Amino acid sequence: MSGNKDHRQAELAADIRRQLGSEATKRFLRTLPSFRLETTTPEHFRDLLDQLDDLETGEADGERRQ
């Protein structure tokens, strides 16, 4: 029975990651002031945010990076 619960939790976690990484969610979040990238953000911070996005996208697609 524990195996079934673990499986459901893993499926739920995967669904949440998939939905949070969807283009629709990203578009919605970009409309919120709290999630909008400031134009005065230094270039190196924007580069780091892009790298983070790339890593998160890879993990959401099922890839595992280290």
N, C-alpha and C positions, 0 to 999 in steps of 0.2 A: 504494500500500500504506500509506503514511503517513496518508492520509486516512481509511482504515478504522480504523487504530489511534486516531487522534484522535476519531473518531466513537464508538468503544467506550469511550474514556476519558470522554468527555462523558456518555455514557449511564450509566456507572458512577457518576460524580459526581452526576448527577441522581437516581439511585436511592438513593444514600447520603443526600443531602439530604432526599429524600422520607421515608425511613425514620426518620431522626433527628427529623423534625418530626411524626411520626405521634403520635396520641393514646396509643397503646399504649406507645410509648417514653417519652413525657412522664410517663405514669402510673407506669411502672417507675422512672424517675429520681427522681420525687418520693418514692419509698419509701426511697431511699438518703440517709443523713444528710448526705453531702457536697453533695447537690443540693437539700436542703430549705431553703426560705426561712425565715430566722429571724424570729420575731414581733417582735423588737426592732429590725428594720431600719427606718431612718427612712423616712417616707412618700415623700420625694422620690427616694430610691434605688429604692423599689418602683415608682414611676412611670417611672423611667428603664428599669428591667428590663422593664416592660410595653411600653414603646415599642420596646425592642430585640426583644422577642418578636414584636411586630406587623411590624417590618421584616423579620425573618428569615422569618416566615410568608409575607409577600408575595414574597420572593425564592424561597422553596421552591415557591410556586405558579407560578413562571415570570414574575412581574412584576419589573420593574427600577425601583427607586426611587433617587433621588439627593438 
